Amino acid sequence: MKAQQLQQNVAQILAPAGIQVNGSQPWDLQIHNDRFYQRVLSQGTLGLGESYMDGWWDCEQIDEFIFRALRADLYKTARLGWKSILEVLLTQIFNRQAKDKAARNAQRHYDIGNNLYELMLDKRMTYSCGYWKNADNLDQAQENKLDLICRKLYLKPGQRVLDIGCGWGSFAKFAAERYDVEVVGVTVAREQVKLAQELCKGLPIEIRLQDYRDVREKFDHIVSVGMAEHVGHRNYRTYMRTAANCLKDDGLFLLHTIGMAYSRTSADPFTNKYIFPNCLLPSIKQLGGAMEHLFVLEDCHNFSVYYDYTLLAWFKNFDQSWGQLQPTYGDRFYRMWKYYLLSSAASFRARHNQLWQMVLSKRGLLGGYESVR
């Protein structure tokens, strides 16, 4: 098929979203290589992301381009290349988040250099959605979120808390300092453990290189922030059962996770290949089924619009710090990371992705649970 016809086909797909090829609006695509058309038509979202990494197209405002594409449901017409179809089929057959694979999955994202995350994130290195209510900067939004979690759990001095997927220890450090509790944090990312142990030194905090499935103790409360996305649909029940086994009968489990309005068993091909290997955003149906006979849902708080603000703040930090990062990562990484951060912001802006904070109890709180906001 001739390049002109391919261009027309792409233009017709983009038209319902008000996006033009080589147009004048900041969300229009500027094409530098005519091979882009065949690549995106045959490979869908994977081809779109890879061709941006290769410099085949640019866009003044990538987030606005993706936002418009998602609001117009263009992803429903996107084709999957054979590699993407194979990935979908493999997720039906294999447990891509099994214990022997979890560490490798995590290391491909979280162990690519603590310096990158130190420059990109807030001062506490909190790699999850901030709570921008009454906040006008990233540091305050993240402190607000950490305090919100503590208040939702009604933390009391001396209590012992498990943090599943503790990252660099931001929640553990905040809760220990502000609420006088003990925290055990577990993660399978080695570089996170090293830095978290250093940041939490001198506090009643234990940071372990440990899979959540291997935790056996009982805790007053459990927190899991940004971890459920890495669990996988085959392991949701195990994840919930582990939390239930580790939680005291009168304790609370706060689950903070990105989610989707419908159930899937495979991730976006670009995200799966380049950003979060073998991750999967859960749906309410999947999480609800996994918690049956284990937990009562006391509260569910959706503040996904705040992830848009958070991701834009991360990109601003990343972009401003690129001069320090460029010698280590190279220009193709810059385009990959820019595409990841801005397209993710667009997904939340379009309400394609959600952000839930769920408060769970094992038997239901007598008298009910009063929502905290």
N, C-alpha and C positions, 0 to 999 in steps of 0.2 A: 504494500500500500504506500502511495506517495506521501512525502512529508506534509504536503499541504492538506491532504485528506485527514491524516492523523491529527494535525493541528485543529482542524475543524471539529473532529470528534471530541477532543479534549475541551475545546471551547464550548461545545454543546453540553457537556457534562457539568462544566463550571457555571454556565449561564444562570441556572435557577438560584444560585447563591450570590449573584451580582458580582462575580469575579470574572475578569477578562484576562486574556493572554496578551502580554505586552501593552496593557492599558495604563492609564494615568493615575488611577487611585492607589493609595498606599498598600492596599491588600491585593492588588493585581500581581500576577506572576510575570517576571521578566526572564525570558528564555534565552540562554546563551548557547545551547547545543540542541540541534533539532532531533537528536536521538532521545531526548527527554520524552517526547510524545509516545513513542513505541514502548519505552521502558515503563512509564506510568500506566499505560493502558494494559500492559501484559502483567505487571507485577503489583499494581495497586499501591497501598500505603507503604509497602517496603520499597518499591521503586521510587516513590515520591521522596521518601527520606534519604535514601542512598544517593539519588541524583542531586539532592541539595548538598549533601556532604561532598560530592564530587565537583561542585561548582557549576552544575548544568543550568541552574536557575537561581534567581534571587527574588526577594520580596521585601519591600520597605518595612512592612509590619506583618511578620509571619503569624503572630498570634491572631491578628484580625483576619487573615486569610483562613486559618484553620477554624476560627470561631464561625465564620460565615459558612464554611463547608459543612461543619457539624450541624449547625442550626437548620441547614437545608437538607440534612440527611443524605449528603452525597456519598458518605461512606457505605451506604446500603447498595450503591451501584458500583462500588469499586471492585475490581476483579482481584482474585488471588492467583499469584504465580504458582508454579508447581512446587517450589520450595515451601511456600506458605501453606499450601494444601497438605504437604507432607508433615509439617509441624502440627497442624490440626489433628491429623490422623494419629500421630505419635502420642499426643496427649490423651487420646482415647485408650491407648494400649498400655502406656508406661506411666509410672508414678514419677514425674519429673522433679518432684520436691521431696523424694524419699530421703531418709536420714543420711545415706551415704552420698547424696548429691547436694544436700542443703548448703554445706560449707562452700563447695565450689561455686554454687550459684551466687552466694552472698559475696564471696571474694571478688568476683568479676565486676562488682559495682562498688562495694564499700571499702575494698582494700586497694583501690587504684591510687591512693595518696591522701593522707590526712591533710596535707597542706592545701589541697584543692578545697576541701570542705571547710577548713578553718577560714579561708578567704571568702567563701561563698555564703556560709551560714551566719547566724547570729552569734553573739559572743559566747553563748552557752552551747553552741553546736547542736541545735535542735533540728533534725532533718524530718520535719513533718509540718502540717498546716498550723500556722499561727492563728491566734484568736484576736482579730482586729477590732473587736468592740472596745471602745475607749482607748485605742492605740493609734499612733500616727507614725510608728517606725517598727522595724522588724524585731529589734531587741525587746521592746515593750510587748508586742504581739505574742512573742514566744513566752515571755514571762507570764502573760495573762493566761496562755493556754496551760502552762504547767500548774499555775495556781488553780485554774478551773478544774483540772483533774484532781488535785488534792482536795478541793472543796467538795467535789462530787463523791469522793470516797469517804468524806467525813473523817479524815485522818486524825489520829490522836497520838500524842507523844508515847514512844516506846513500842508502837506497833511495828510489825515486820511485814514488808511488802516485797512481792516478787515482780520484777520488771522483765517481761518476756520480749526479747528483741530490744535490748537496752541502748543500742547505738553507742554514742560516746559518753553516755552517763548523764545526760542533761536532766532528765526527770529525777534520777536517783540523787544527784547532788542537790537539786532544788528542794526536794522533799525532805532530805536529811537536814539541810540548813534551815529551812523555814518551818518545818512541821515536826522536827525532832523524832523522825522515825528511822528504822533500820531498813536497808534495801539490799536485796540480792538481784543483780542484773545478769542476764544470760544473753549471749550472742555467739554466732558461729564465725564472725569476721575477726580474724586475728589482729589486724591493725586497729580496729575499734577497741578491742580489749586493752591493748597496750596504752593507748592514749586515755581511755576511760579510767583505767587504774591510776594513771598519773593525775588526772584532773580531780579524782575523788579521794585522793590520798588524805588521810587524817580524819576522815568521816566514817560513820558506821555503815560502810558500803562494801559489799563484796561483788566484784565484777568477774564473771566466769566465762571461759571459752567452753560453752556447753550448749548442746541442742535442747530445745524446750522439752522434747520427749523424754529426756533423761532426768528431769527434775522430780524429786520424790518428797520433799519436805512439805509441811503445812505452813500457810501464811495467813495473816489477818486479811490482807487484800492482795489483788493481782492487777497489774497494769500491763497492757500490751498496745503500744503506739506504733503504727506503721509496720506491723509485723504480719498481720493476717494476709496481706497482699502477697506474701512469699510462701504461704502455707500450701496452696494448691487444693483443687476441689476434692481430690482423693484423700486429703488429710484433715479436712475441716472437723470431722467427728473426733479424730484423735486429738486435735488441738483443743477442742472444747472439753473432751474427757480429761485431758491432762490438767487443764485449768481447774476443772471441778474437783479432781483428786487432790490438788495442791491448795485448795481454798477451804478455810474453816467454814463451818456451817453458817455462821452469822456474818461472814465476810462479803465483800463486793468485788466484782470483776469489772474493770473499765476497759472496754475494747474500743480503740480508736483506729478506724480503717477507712481507706478509700474504697468505694464500691460502685457498682453499676446498677441501673434500674432493671436489668435483665440478666439471666444466668448465661455464663459462657464456660467453656472448658479449655479455651486457649486464649492467649493474649494477642494484642496487636503485633503483627510480624516485625515491624521496625523496633518497637520497644523490647520485644523478646530477644532479638538478635544483638542489639547494641547497648541497651540501657539496663534492663532488669531481666536477666536470663531466667526463663521458666517462672516468671511471676504471673499472677492471675488476680484480677479484681473480683471479689465476691459479690454476690447479690444478696438481698434480704432473704430470698427464698433459700439460698444455699446455707447461709448462716443460721437461719431459723430452723432448718431441718437438722443441722448439726448440733444444735443446743437442746433439742427435744429431750425431755425427761432429765435434763442436767441443770438447766438454768431457767429462771423467770426473767423476762425483759422488763426491767423497772423503768427505764428511760431511754429514749433515742433522740439525739440532738444532731440535726443536719446543719453544718455551717460551711458547706462546700464553696460558697462564693468567696470565702476568705482565702481559699487556696490559690485563687487567681492572684490576689495581692501578694501572697507569700512567694509564689514562683516568680513574679515580676521583680520582687526585691532580691531574690537569689540571683536572677539573671543580671540585674544591675551590679551586684557585688562581683559576680563572675566576670562580667564584661570589663569593669573598672580594674580588676586584678589581672587581666589577661597578660599584661606585660611581664608579670612575675611567673606566670604559669606556662607561657608559650614555649620556652626552651625545653620543658619537660614533656609537653603533650602534643605540640605541633598544630598546624592550622586546620587540618581535617578534623581533629578532635574539637576544636573551637566550633566549627560548623555543626558537628554532631550534637554537642552539648547545648548550643544555642537553639537548635531545632527541638531538642528534647524539652528544655525549660519553657520555651515560648508556646510550643504546641500543647504542652500539658496545661499551661495557664489558660489557653483557649478552650480546652476540654471542660474545665470547671466553669469558665465563663458561659459556655454554651449549655451548661447543666447536663452535659454528656456523662461526666464523672461526678460522683457524690463523695462527701466526707461525713462519716457518721461517728459519733461518740455514743456508745451503748453502755449503760450501767446494768449489770446482771447480778442477780442473787441466786443462791442455790434453792431456796425454798419459798421465796417471796417474803418481803419484809412486812411484818404485822403492822397494820396501820398505814401501809403504803410508803412510797418513796417520794419526797418532795424535790422536784426538778431544780437544778442549780444552773444558772446562766450568767 
